[in-house]
């Protein structure tokens, strides 16, 4: 199905909505004996050990969320130690929790169900300490597994329609999604989770890139078959999702690259694997087939401001000179998904700081500086000092909150968040919402990928901005249409994309590996 036939994305979105009825009367149960293996391993590949000792960056965590062109250290080409730091703080194992059946290993970025279906690959030229090649990141062993030797950046650049920054990148991190690893629990809704979970990983990766002084660019417009082929993926089970270009070379990479010998696919069917064709059909409808199409896909979407007449409250964030000086690395290692919140208020300044730093412009090929985001921010304040309890919309042009409805909505938040305690206990909740039709009209079905990924990335930034201030956060799912109804008439016609609950988290007993 062509990317331009946007009925596919609308149909998938409708089919995978949660409702009071669907949650109660679904027949799905978890078979723990059939739980997928959370790691992919190339046992016969050459391995490159990654350095596991390094100096902290000393770059404040919140400053890493500012746009890449903000003042900060500037470097060009990462080395092997830089790459190790990037991979560890985005996809590495940072904590473990003992269970009777064995330890659960938690990674640097949040993931739905702690199932970790996102895999990371590296395509690079010659770096100090690492020869040019295509590598798979193995977080359990903390090694790179070499899939191909030689410089294949030209192939990647061509597949992305010679996107300017990617064409000059010394290395690119390719994210993939493995269907069954997440669908075991979440079934066909997994395709939404691909965006959320890849987004939280990328939030850490891009923040770490800035902390280390490297420019970055997130690219979603690329010929899928070329990238999948470069990685040797079994596309019935694992697919490329995004390209993150890190650093900059003086000249563009050459179009010449070694012959592309087919690789044996390594993601075979697991025993007991259940197929949910809706997610594979959705992905197939988003694919780009030619480099010309990849080039044309880049751009921006025209947006109409949804300004209303509600009372306004201007954000009061900490300035870059006032933010905590704690570096990004310990903040990432400390981060976890809060399982309970203390029903206590947060200050208006801490609240403002989380929104302001998390909602800054992103460097992607589907957005332009100053052009806004695809997702709108809707907020319910349950306990924010100096802000009346109620429902709000964030005006990013003015950095103001517009009051939509005043009142105490803790009970409503608990219901909207799939009747869980977390959003009811939180000091405030953030709902990312979007009008699907203009996004799909501009970008085709691939715009649905961009929407979900952007929401996950923004959620990941909220995690970092919360933990940088010693607060807590967690990502959640929701009753789709009930969220739209709650924020209407302002949100009429929009779809709920992702939910974050934030506040003062209760401590959990996890063992840090950092």
C-alpha positions in Angstrom: 0.0 0.0 0.0 1.3 3.4 -0.9 2.4 5.9 1.8 0.0 8.4 0.3 -3.1 6.2 1.0 -3.7 7.6 4.4 -6.8 5.5 5.1 -4.3 2.9 6.4 -3.1 5.0 9.3 -6.6 6.2 10.2 -7.8 2.6 10.1 -5.0 1.3 12.3 -5.4 4.2 14.8 -9.1 3.4 15.1 -8.5 -0.3 15.4 -6.0 0.1 18.2 -7.9 2.5 20.5 -8.4 1.6 24.1 -11.9 2.1 25.5 -13.7 1.1 28.7 -15.3 -1.8 26.8 -12.2 -3.0 25.0 -10.1 -3.2 28.1 -12.8 -5.0 30.1 -13.9 -7.5 27.6 -10.7 -8.4 25.9 -9.5 -12.0 26.2 -5.7 -11.4 26.2 -3.7 -12.8 29.0 0.1 -13.0 29.5 1.8 -16.3 29.1 5.0 -15.8 31.2 6.5 -19.1 29.9 6.4 -17.5 26.4 7.9 -14.1 27.4 10.3 -13.0 24.6 14.1 -12.8 25.1 14.9 -9.1 25.7 18.3 -9.2 23.9 19.4 -9.9 20.3 22.8 -11.4 20.1 25.1 -12.1 17.0 27.0 -15.0 18.7 29.4 -15.6 15.7 30.2 -11.9 15.0 33.5 -10.2 15.7 33.1 -8.2 18.9 34.5 -4.9 19.8 34.5 -4.2 23.6 33.3 -0.8 24.5 35.1 1.3 27.1 33.2 1.2 30.4 35.1 4.0 32.3 35.0 7.6 31.4 34.8 11.1 32.9 31.5 12.7 33.4 30.6 15.4 30.8 30.0 18.2 33.5 27.3 19.5 31.1 24.1 20.3 33.1 21.3 17.8 32.3 18.7 20.5 31.6 21.1 22.4 29.3 21.3 19.2 27.2 17.6 19.7 26.3 18.1 23.1 24.7 18.3 23.3 20.9 21.5 22.1 19.3 22.4 25.6 18.1 22.4 27.0 21.6 25.7 28.0 23.1 27.7 25.0 24.3 30.8 23.0 23.6 31.4 22.1 19.9 33.1 19.0 18.7 33.1 17.3 15.3 33.9 13.6 15.2 33.2 11.2 18.1 35.7 8.5 19.1 35.1 5.0 20.5 34.8 6.3 24.1 32.2 8.9 23.0 30.2 6.2 21.2 30.3 4.0 24.3 28.9 6.9 26.3 26.2 7.6 23.8 25.1 4.0 23.6 25.3 3.3 27.3 23.2 6.3 28.3 20.5 5.6 25.6 20.3 1.8 25.5 22.6 0.5 28.1 21.8 -1.5 31.3 21.8 0.9 34.3 19.9 -1.0 37.0 18.7 -4.4 38.0 15.9 -5.6 40.2 16.0 -9.1 41.8 13.1 -11.4 41.4 12.6 -15.0 42.4 12.8 -16.1 38.8 15.9 -14.0 38.1 17.0 -10.4 37.9 15.3 -7.9 35.5 17.8 -5.6 33.8 16.5 -2.1 33.4 18.0 0.2 30.7 18.8 3.8 30.5 15.6 4.8 28.7 12.0 4.0 29.6 10.2 1.3 27.7 6.6 0.1 27.8 6.4 -3.0 29.9 10.3 -3.1 30.3 10.3 -5.2 27.1 13.0 -3.2 25.3 12.0 -4.0 21.7 14.2 -1.2 20.3 17.6 -2.3 19.0 20.4 0.0 18.1 22.9 -0.3 15.2 25.8 2.0 14.3 26.9 2.8 10.7 30.2 4.8 10.8 33.4 5.8 9.0 36.8 5.3 10.6 36.7 6.6 14.1 39.5 6.8 16.6 39.4 3.3 18.1 36.8 1.8 15.7 37.2 0.9 12.0 34.5 1.9 9.6 31.6 -0.6 9.5 28.1 -1.6 10.4 27.7 -2.7 14.0 25.0 -4.0 16.3 25.0 -2.8 19.9 24.8 -5.6 22.5 23.9 -3.9 25.8 24.1 -7.1 27.9 27.8 -7.7 27.0 28.4 -4.0 26.3 30.1 -4.7 23.0 29.6 -3.8 19.4 29.0 -6.8 17.1 30.5 -6.2 13.6 28.0 -7.0 10.8 29.9 -5.5 7.9 33.4 -4.1 7.5 33.9 -0.9 5.5 32.3 2.5 5.1 28.6 2.2 4.2 27.7 5.8 5.1 27.2 6.6 1.4 24.5 3.9 1.0 22.8 5.3 4.1 23.1 8.9 2.8 21.6 7.9 -0.6 18.8 6.0 1.1 17.9 9.2 3.0 17.9 11.3 -0.2 21.2 12.9 0.7 19.8 14.6 3.7 22.5 17.3 4.3 23.5 16.6 7.9 23.3 12.9 7.6 25.5 13.1 4.5 28.2 14.6 6.6 27.8 12.6 9.8 30.8 10.5 10.9 28.4 8.1 12.5 24.6 7.3 12.5 22.7 5.3 15.0 19.9 3.3 13.4 17.0 2.3 15.6 14.9 -0.8 14.8 11.8 -2.2 16.4 11.2 -6.0 17.0 7.5 -6.7 16.8 7.0 -9.8 19.0 9.1 -8.6 21.9 6.5 -5.9 22.6 3.4 -7.5 21.0 3.7 -10.3 23.6 2.0 -7.9 26.0 0.6 -5.1 23.9 -0.6 -6.9 20.7 -1.3 -4.8 17.7 -0.9 -1.6 19.7 2.8 -2.3 19.6 3.2 -0.1 16.5 2.3 2.9 18.6 4.8 1.7 21.2 7.6 1.6 18.6 7.3 5.4 18.4 7.0 5.9 22.2 9.9 3.6 23.1 12.2 4.7 20.3 11.4 8.3 21.3 12.6 7.8 24.9 15.8 6.2 23.7 16.4 9.0 21.3 15.7 11.6 23.9 18.6 10.3 25.9 20.8 9.8 22.8 20.3 13.3 21.5 20.7 14.9 24.9 23.9 13.0 25.4 25.1 14.0 22.0 24.6 17.7 23.0 26.3 17.1 26.4 29.4 15.7 24.6 29.4 18.7 22.2 28.2 17.0 19.0 25.6 18.3 16.6 22.8 15.8 15.8 19.9 15.3 13.4 17.0 12.9 13.5 16.0 11.5 10.1 12.8 9.6 9.3 12.7 10.0 5.6 14.7 7.1 4.0 14.2 4.2 1.7 13.2 1.4 4.0 14.3 -1.5 1.9 17.9 -0.1 1.6 18.3 0.4 5.3 16.7 -2.9 6.3 19.0 -4.6 3.7 22.1 -2.9 5.1 21.3 -4.3 8.5 20.2 -7.7 7.2 16.8 -7.6 8.9 14.0 -10.1 8.7 11.4 -7.5 8.1 8.5 -9.7 9.1 9.9 -9.4 12.6 12.2 -6.4 12.8 12.2 -3.1 10.9 14.3 0.1 10.8 12.5 3.1 12.4 14.9 6.1 12.4 18.3 7.4 11.7 20.2 9.6 14.2 23.1 11.4 12.6 25.8 12.4 15.2 28.7 14.8 14.6 29.8 16.5 11.4 32.6 15.9 8.9 34.2 18.6 6.8 33.0 17.0 3.5 30.1 14.8 2.5 30.5 11.1 2.5 31.3 9.4 -0.8 28.7 7.6 -2.7 31.1 4.7 -3.1 30.9 1.9 -0.6 31.8 -1.8 -0.5 29.6 -4.4 -2.3 26.5 -5.1 -0.2 26.6 -8.9 0.4 23.3 -10.2 1.8 23.4 -10.9 5.6 21.6 -13.8 7.1 18.6 -12.5 9.1 19.0 -13.1 12.8 15.5 -12.4 14.2 13.8 -15.8 13.6 10.4 -16.8 14.8 10.3 -17.6 18.5 8.5 -20.6 19.9 4.9 -19.6 20.6 5.1 -16.3 18.7 1.7 -14.8 18.0 1.2 -12.8 14.8 -0.6 -9.5 14.9 -0.8 -8.6 11.2 -2.3 -5.1 11.8 1.1 -3.7 13.0 3.0 -5.1 10.1 0.4 -3.9 7.6 0.6 -0.5 9.3 4.4 -0.4 8.9 4.2 -1.5 5.3 1.8 1.4 4.5 4.4 3.9 5.8 7.3 2.8 3.7 9.3 5.0 1.3 10.4 3.3 -1.9 12.7 5.8 -3.7 15.3 8.4 -2.9 13.3 11.0 -4.6 10.4 10.2 -2.3 12.7 10.4 0.7 13.8 13.9 -0.4 10.3 15.1 -1.0 9.1 13.8 2.3 11.3 16.3 4.3 9.8 19.6 5.2 7.3 21.1 7.6 3.6 21.3 8.1 1.6 24.5 8.2 -0.2 25.0 11.5 -3.0 27.2 12.7 -2.7 28.4 16.3 -5.5 27.2 18.5 -5.6 30.3 20.7 -8.7 30.6 22.8 -10.1 33.1 25.3 -9.1 31.3 28.6 -7.2 33.0 31.3 -3.4 32.8 30.8 -0.5 31.9 33.0 3.0 32.6 31.8 5.7 29.9 32.5 8.5 30.9 34.9 11.3 28.4 34.2 14.8 28.5 35.6 17.2 30.3 33.3 20.2 28.5 31.9 22.3 30.2 34.6 20.0 29.0 37.4 19.5 25.4 36.5 21.0 22.6 38.6 24.6 21.9 37.6 24.3 18.1 38.0 25.6 16.5 34.7 23.3 14.5 32.4 24.9 11.1 33.0 24.0 10.6 36.7 20.5 12.0 36.0 20.0 9.2 33.3 21.4 6.6 35.6 19.0 7.7 38.4 16.0 7.8 36.1 13.3 5.2 36.4 9.6 5.0 35.8 7.7 6.1 38.9 5.3 3.4 40.2 3.7 5.6 42.8 3.5 9.3 43.4 3.3 11.2 46.7 0.2 13.5 46.4 2.2 16.6 47.1 2.5 19.8 45.1 5.5 20.8 43.0 6.5 24.5 42.7 5.3 26.5 39.7 9.0 27.1 38.8 9.8 23.4 38.8 6.7 22.7 36.7 7.5 25.5 34.3 11.1 24.3 33.9 9.9 20.8 33.0 7.5 22.1 30.3 9.9 24.8 28.9 13.0 22.7 28.6 11.2 19.6 27.3 9.1 21.5 24.7 12.1 23.1 22.9 12.5 22.7 19.2 13.8 19.3 17.9 16.3 18.8 15.1 14.5 16.5 12.7 13.8 16.3 9.0 10.0 16.6 9.5 10.3 19.9 11.5 11.9 23.2 10.9 13.3 25.6 13.5 10.5 27.8 14.8 8.0 25.7 12.9 6.4 24.2 16.0 5.8 20.5 16.8 3.4 18.0 15.4 1.9 17.3 18.8 0.0 19.8 21.0 0.6 19.8 24.8 -2.5 19.5 27.0 -1.9 19.6 30.8 -3.9 18.9 33.9 -2.6 20.5 37.0 -3.5 18.5 40.1 -1.1 20.0 42.6 1.1 22.9 41.2 1.8 25.7 43.6 0.4 29.0 42.4 -1.6 27.4 39.5 -5.3 26.7 39.9 -6.2 23.0 39.5 -7.6 22.5 36.1 -7.1 21.6 32.4 -4.7 23.7 30.2 -3.3 24.0 26.8 0.4 25.0 26.3 1.0 27.9 23.9 4.6 27.3 22.8 4.8 30.5 20.9 4.2 32.6 24.0 5.2 30.0 26.7 1.9 30.5 28.3 -0.8 28.1 29.7 -4.3 28.8 28.7 -6.9 27.6 31.2 -9.5 25.5 29.5 -11.5 24.3 32.5 -10.9 24.9 36.2 -11.5 22.2 38.8 -10.0 19.2 40.6 -9.6 16.3 38.1 -7.6 13.7 39.9 -10.4 11.2 39.6 -10.9 11.9 36.0 -7.1 11.5 35.3 -7.1 8.1 37.0 -9.9 7.1 34.7 -8.4 8.5 31.5 -5.1 6.7 32.3 -6.7 3.3 32.0 -8.0 3.5 35.6 -4.5 3.5 37.1 -3.5 5.3 40.3 -0.5 7.0 38.8 -2.1 9.9 36.8 -4.5 10.5 39.7 -1.7 10.7 42.2 0.6 12.8 40.0 1.1 16.6 40.5 0.4 17.1 36.9 -0.3 15.1 33.7 0.8 15.9 30.1 -1.3 14.6 27.2 0.3 14.8 23.7 -2.5 15.2 21.2 -2.6 15.8 17.4 -5.0 16.4 14.5 -4.1 13.4 12.4 -5.5 14.5 9.1 -3.2 17.5 8.2 -0.2 15.5 9.4 -1.1 12.6 7.2 -2.0 14.9 4.3 1.5 16.4 4.4 3.6 13.3 5.2 1.4 10.4 4.3 1.1 7.4 6.6 4.8 7.9 7.6 3.5 11.0 9.4 1.9 8.6 11.8 5.3 7.3 12.6 6.6 10.8 13.1 3.7 11.7 15.4 4.3 8.7 17.7 8.0 9.1 17.7 7.9 12.8 18.5 5.5 12.2 21.4 7.9 9.6 22.8 10.8 11.9 22.3 9.0 14.7 24.2 8.0 12.3 26.9 11.7 11.2 27.2 12.7 14.8 27.6 10.1 15.2 30.4 11.7 12.2 32.1 15.1 13.9 32.0 13.8 17.4 33.1 11.9 15.8 36.0 14.8 13.7 37.3 17.2 16.6 36.8 15.1 18.3 39.5 14.8 15.2 41.7 11.2 14.6 40.7 9.6 11.6 39.1 7.8 10.7 35.9 6.2 7.8 34.1 4.7 7.2 30.6 1.2 5.7 30.4 -1.5 4.6 28.0 -5.1 5.9 28.0 -8.7 5.7 26.9 -8.3 7.4 23.5 -11.7 9.0 22.8 -12.3 9.8 26.4 -9.1 12.0 26.4 -10.4 13.9 23.4 -13.8 14.4 25.0 -12.2 15.6 28.3 -10.2 18.4 26.6 -12.9 19.4 24.1 -14.1 21.7 22.7 -10.5 22.9 22.4 -9.2 19.4 21.4 -12.2 18.5 19.2 -11.0 16.5 16.2 -7.6 15.7 17.8 -6.3 12.2 18.8 -4.5 11.3 22.0 -1.0 10.2 21.2 0.9 9.7 24.6 0.5 10.5 28.3 3.1 11.4 30.9 2.4 11.7 34.6 4.8 13.8 36.7 5.3 14.7 40.3 7.0 13.5 43.5 7.8 9.9 43.1 8.0 7.3 45.9 11.4 5.5 46.0 11.8 2.1 44.6 14.4 -0.6 45.5 16.6 -0.9 42.4 20.3 -1.7 42.3 22.2 0.8 40.3 24.9 -0.5 37.9 26.4 2.9 37.3 
